[in-house]
Amino acid sequence: MSGKGKALASTRGWPGRGGGQVGHMDPPTMWRATTVQACGLWPFAAGSSTPMTGVPLGQHLHTGATVCGDPISWFMRARYISNPSLFMLGMPGLGKSTLINRMLIGLSATGVVPLVLGDLKPDYADTVRALGGQVIAIGRGVGGINVLDPGAMGAAAARIGGKDGESLIAEAHGRVFNTVAALITVVRGKSMDDHEQSVLSAALQQLWERTPAGRSPLLPDLLTVLHDGPERVRAVTLDRGDDERYRAAVDPLHRSLLGILDGPLGGTFASETSTRIDLHAPAVCIDISRIGEADTQLTAAAMLAAWSDGLGTVAASHALADAGLAARRWFFAVLDELWRPLRAASGIVDRIDALTRLNRSLGLGDAKITHTLKDAEALGTSSDRAKARGFVERAGMVVCAGLPRTEMEELGRVVGLSEREIDLVSSWSSPPGWAATGGMAEPPGRGRFLIKVGGRPGIPIKVAITDTERQLHNTNSRWTTGEDQSHTGFPLERQRGTG
């Protein structure tokens, strides 16, 4: 209608007799497109800037734009970070392992080899099997690791030969030394003395020289060397020909090694490796879930041995590629539940740092996962606490799930968080509401993460998983039935551990 005295149409329709107005206007449909496709739709197009390089992780919490990313893609392709590493923190049950699981699947599709070095629940074993990978079980009566075996590095060194082969076997021996020292630290609950480290190094060198080619030495063989007391080992003890001085110097080390073989660690490290890592596997998971949760020493020791073996395999693969004997492969190592070995003994931080730093070549990204920075603050010495905090400071990406405000303020002093980012992430740590009908309400922070890179503003994302991911990664399978899932499709996390 138009003209004098006649009502005009409003945004809600035509008023008056014969007209009609609506009380509620549905919001317009939102479409997403590339700049080439949507360039002619101005002024109805809204742009947003989010990273689009790497594994699709989820949607931006505010704009709905797709956010992609992973440590390897952001390091190699996008050059957003200078270190291909990720450190993730968050309270249990909010989906940390679910997000890492998505990265594993996406990276595997690009040819990167996922390495889950110590799967505690297991969170990743089904995914690795679905990818056609190798799952190795470790635990009492299940399988073991010979920590004196140079493994893939030894085999690669023999294949390469020459000076390059000698250099690789020397690196393998250094990795073996650090692993044995870490196991001793776990058994004792404190670090080795400096003179004991010299004795251990000399004994290992003597052992490798006397072991026949084609055979790997075992921990009982190392005990035999200490018992025999060859000249090389005696020289570093300063026994001056006195057998009593020699025994006094080596007996504490001898007792600790016996503790590994016959003490709380059982026989897990006393015999040959049950299953070696396959250099050609598309994915590898070392499953230690059969070790009881109360068995903290064995859990920490198994994780350290698995890390050493897995990272040694990465070094061997790169050495073969450098020599032109194999194709170049890239790896993504997952070091989950980092707080377990950190709390096992004083000084264990040094051993973890040594294990992860020995392979300095490119081609390895890693994700370290724990609950909060308080895991580092709980360590015994100020030196250990500072080194553990360094894991966060050196990470290329820091990903936060829900954390209490006090924890976020502490983290903000390390990675630089704005007040708004602290408020956002701390709101995700709230518990779910009471479900009057007895249903399973999900926590408000489940599937929500904040990605921080350097001093850049954080990227808040929401992750919604697919049916396939849900089937492969239901970490609450012992508590739920097949239909008992959260309405968002995110699996309810197992109450005994973190997601």
C-alpha positions, 0 to 999 in steps of 0.5 A, a space after each residue: 500500500 502507498 499514498 496519503 493516509 495509508 500505512 507503509 510496510 515495515 521490516 516485519 511486514 504490512 500492518 492493518 487489515 489484509 496485511 500481516 506482520 511477523 513477531 520474530 525474524 529468523 536470522 539470514 543464512 550465513 554462507 562461507 566462501 573464498 574471496 574469489 567466490 564472494 568478492 562480488 557480494 559486497 556489502 553482505 560479506 564479512 571477512 575473518 582472518 584465521 590460519 588455514 594451513 594444516 589439519 582442520 581443527 574446528 571453528 573459531 568460537 566467535 566468527 565460525 571460520 574454520 581454523 587449521 593448524 598443527 606444529 609441523 604444518 605451521 613450522 614447515 609450510 606456514 612459518 608461523 612458529 620456529 619450533 615444531 612443538 606443541 604444549 597442551 594444558 587443561 583439566 581432565 575431561 575436556 578433550 585434550 587427547 581428542 584434539 591430538 587424535 584429530 591431529 594424528 589422523 590429519 597428519 597421517 593423511 599427509 604422510 607424517 608418521 604419528 608416534 604415540 610414545 606411551 599410551 596410558 589409557 589407551 587413547 590412541 591405540 584404536 586410531 593407530 590400528 585404523 591407520 594401519 599402524 603398529 601397536 606395541 604392548 609393554 608391561 609385566 607379562 605382556 612385553 618388555 624393552 631392552 634399554 641397552 639395545 640401540 634398536 633402529 639406530 644400531 641397525 641403521 648405523 651398521 647399514 650406513 657404515 663409515 664415519 657416518 655410521 660411527 657417529 650414529 652409533 655414538 649417538 645411540 650409545 648416548 641415548 642408552 646412557 641417558 635411558 639407564 640413568 633415568 631408570 636409576 633415578 626412578 628407582 632411587 627417587 633422586 639423581 645419580 652422583 657425578 662419579 656414578 655417571 662416570 662409572 656407568 659410562 665406562 661400564 657401558 663402553 666396556 660392555 659394548 666392546 665385549 658384546 659379540 656382533 649381532 647381539 644386544 647386551 642386557 642389563 644382567 650383562 652390565 651387572 657382570 661388568 661391574 662385578 668383574 671390575 675391568 681396568 677401564 671401570 676401575 680407573 674412573 673409581 680412583 680405587 688405586 688398586 684397592 678392591 674395597 675402594 672399588 666396591 664402595 664406589 660401585 656398590 650403590 650403582 650395582 644395587 640400583 641396577 638390581 632394583 631395576 631387574 628385581 625390584 618394583 620395575 619387575 622384569 620389564 627391562 631385563 630381557 630382549 625387546 619383545 617387539 621392535 618398532 617398525 621403521 616402515 610403519 605408517 603409525 606407531 603406538 606403544 601401549 602401556 595401559 596394562 600397567 596399574 595406575 598405582 604402579 607409578 615407578 614402572 609407569 614412569 620407567 616405561 614411558 621414559 624407555 618408550 620415548 627413548 626407543 621411539 625418538 631413536 627410531 626417528 633419528 635412524 630414519 633420518 640418518 638412512 634418508 641422509 645417506 640416500 638409503 631410504 625415503 625422507 619421512 616426517 614424524 609427530 611424537 605424542 608425549 602424553 601425561 607428562 606429569 607422571 614421569 616428572 613426579 617419579 623422581 627428583 632430577 628426572 626433568 634433566 633426563 626427559 630434556 636429554 631424551 627430547 633434545 638428542 635428536 636435533 634434526 628436522 622432521 620431528 614435531 612433538 606434542 607434550 600434554 599435561 594438566 597444569 603448570 602446577 605439575 611443574 611447581 610440585 617438583 622437588 627443587 627450584 632447578 627442576 621447576 625452572 627446567 619443567 617450565 622451560 618445556 612451555 616456554 620453548 613450545 612453538 604452540 601452546 594450547 589451553 583447555 579449561 583451567 582455573 583463573 589462578 592457573 591461567 594468570 600463572 600461565 599468562 606470565 609465561 606465554 603472555 595472555 590478555 585479561 579477556 583470554 584469561 576470563 574466557 579459558 577460566 570460564 571453560 573450567 566450570 562444572 556442568 549444570 545439574 541435570 534435573 532429568 538425570 541426563 549427562 550434561 557436558 562441561 561448558 569447556 568440553 571441546 573448546 581450546 585457545 591456541 597461543 603462538 608467541 605474542 599473537 592474540 589467542 585463537 579460540 576454537 570449538 571442536 566437533 568430532 565426526 562419527 568415525 572419530 567418536 568410534 575410534 576415540 571414546 575414552 569413556 567406553 567403560 562408563 557408557 554404552 554406544 548411545 551414551 554420548 554427549 549431544 555435541 558428539 564429543 565423547 565423555 572422558 574417562 573419569 580416571 584420567 584426562 582427555 
